[in-house]
Amino acid sequence: MDTAIDTGIDWAQVRADFPLLTRQVHGKPLVYFDSANTGQKPECVIDATNDFYRRHNANVSRAVHALGSEATDAYEGARSKLARFFNVRSDELILCSGTTFAINLVAYSWALPRLQPGDVILISRMEHHANIVPWQLVAQRTGATIKVAELLPDGALDLNALYAQMTADVKLLALTHVSNVLGTVNPVTYICKEARKRGIVTVIDGSQAAPHMPVDIAAIGCDFYAVTGHKMSGPTGTGVLWAKREHIQAMPPFLGGGEMIKEVRFEGTVFNEGPHKFEAGTPNIAGFVGLGAAVDYLSSLGMAHIEAREQALLAHLTDALHSIDGLHIYGRAPRKAAVVSFAIDGVHSHDLATLLDLEGIAVRSGQHCAHPLLQWLGVGTTCRASLAFYNTHAEIDAFVAALHKVRKLLV
């Protein structure tokens, strides 16, 4: 059941590439259903990071010796791989620690110098805190206001209401590509097209999209697109911000220090060109070498194949959960990623997740850094099972069997 006939990919062999998945937890085989939190790493990513520290470790762009050149080539090579992966130019990709940093960079370097009292920042109800809090801080300092685009009962974005809210005072729209709670896949290409017609700058949070489906940033047509590396099988502390060339040229640096300069005098500083002016200090070089390896790995499988695999797993999981009495799934949009948030009547999600952990099953419980969304759903917390291509149908069956078992203990 875990060999895809359409693609010819042996998913069991793919799973064997991930060493952590062979672990046991509390004496039980690990079932890792928390990939929306962080993705597991294939052997090639671990090896690439290890090889950098063992054989090439040096700082980038600061030495003419062999190790310095090798480190720079590897670091910039990762930028080039990411550019090809997302169909953009490498000189439009800012390497950073992840989506949180990327959105803050846009907030402080693009929005803060430009927004004024009366301007509006439009965000959606389903945003992660990383795409809410930075805009609140900017609004407080500029006098701009925040407006919220609401959802339909199934968890899809209310597009008609959203377009009606795109009024002349809206200067920026910040929107997630895929909800980390509901799994809703937003039609960002169409939304960005409507925003462009109105002169609205768009910031897309791609954290939950990049690991699970093909992402062609050029085709989306946004102004900014942010990605977190550790969710797409890369190391932690890595990510990218893509920005239109015109924004990169116009935006002032966010952080000052080494590497982001051409010349420093006490009278003033001349900043570096392109993305490098936003990359102050020593970066996570080994991490980006690992992220480059992750991009190679994902590309070898094909993101369309990964998406199809995960959609098959999602269909199985959703159908199987219907056998659990009193279980409610939050998020049933027509198009969604392999994320299932749920609650069981009379059971606290933390208790449920704790007992599932004793069965070797890792799910996340809580508010998932999306407090306003949980308030809208009318629940304090949920459990979230988030799948990836390395999961199996057998794991889904084991998960549902464990749910039946622990529900009897809690209800």
JOQUI-V398004 format. One record per run of one state. SS is the DSSP state (H for helix, E for strand, L for the rest). FROM is the first residue (numbers start at 1). LEN is the number of residues. If there is no record, write none. Layout:
# JOQUI-V398004
ss->SS from->FROM len->LEN
ss->SS from->FROM len->LEN
This chain:
# JOQUI-V398004
ss->L from->1 len->2
ss->E from->3 len->1
ss->L from->4 len->6
ss->E from->10 len->1
ss->H from->11 len->5
ss->L from->16 len->3
ss->H from->19 len->4
ss->L from->23 len->1
ss->E from->24 len->2
ss->L from->26 len->2
ss->E from->28 len->2
ss->L from->30 len->1
ss->E from->31 len->2
ss->L from->33 len->1
ss->E from->34 len->1
ss->L from->35 len->8
ss->H from->43 len->14
ss->L from->57 len->9
ss->H from->66 len->21
ss->L from->87 len->3
ss->H from->90 len->3
ss->E from->93 len->4
ss->L from->97 len->2
ss->H from->99 len->13
ss->L from->112 len->8
ss->E from->120 len->5
ss->L from->125 len->4
ss->H from->129 len->3
ss->L from->132 len->1
ss->H from->133 len->10
ss->L from->143 len->2
ss->E from->145 len->5
ss->L from->150 len->1
ss->E from->151 len->1
ss->L from->152 len->5
ss->E from->157 len->1
ss->L from->158 len->1
ss->H from->159 len->7
ss->L from->166 len->4
ss->E from->170 len->7
ss->L from->177 len->1
ss->E from->178 len->1
ss->L from->179 len->5
ss->E from->184 len->2
ss->L from->186 len->2
ss->H from->188 len->10
ss->L from->198 len->3
ss->E from->201 len->5
ss->L from->206 len->1
ss->H from->207 len->4
ss->L from->211 len->6
ss->H from->217 len->4
ss->L from->221 len->3
ss->E from->224 len->5
ss->H from->229 len->4
ss->L from->233 len->6
ss->E from->239 len->5
ss->L from->244 len->1
ss->H from->245 len->6
ss->L from->251 len->10
ss->E from->261 len->5
ss->L from->266 len->2
ss->E from->268 len->4
ss->L from->272 len->2
ss->H from->274 len->5
ss->L from->279 len->6
ss->H from->285 len->17
ss->L from->302 len->1
ss->H from->303 len->19
ss->L from->322 len->5
ss->E from->327 len->4
ss->L from->331 len->5
ss->E from->336 len->1
ss->L from->337 len->2
ss->E from->339 len->6
ss->L from->345 len->4
ss->H from->349 len->10
ss->L from->359 len->2
ss->E from->361 len->2
ss->L from->363 len->1
ss->E from->364 len->3
ss->L from->367 len->4
ss->H from->371 len->7
ss->L from->378 len->4
ss->E from->382 len->5
ss->L from->387 len->6
ss->H from->393 len->18
ss->L from->411 len->1
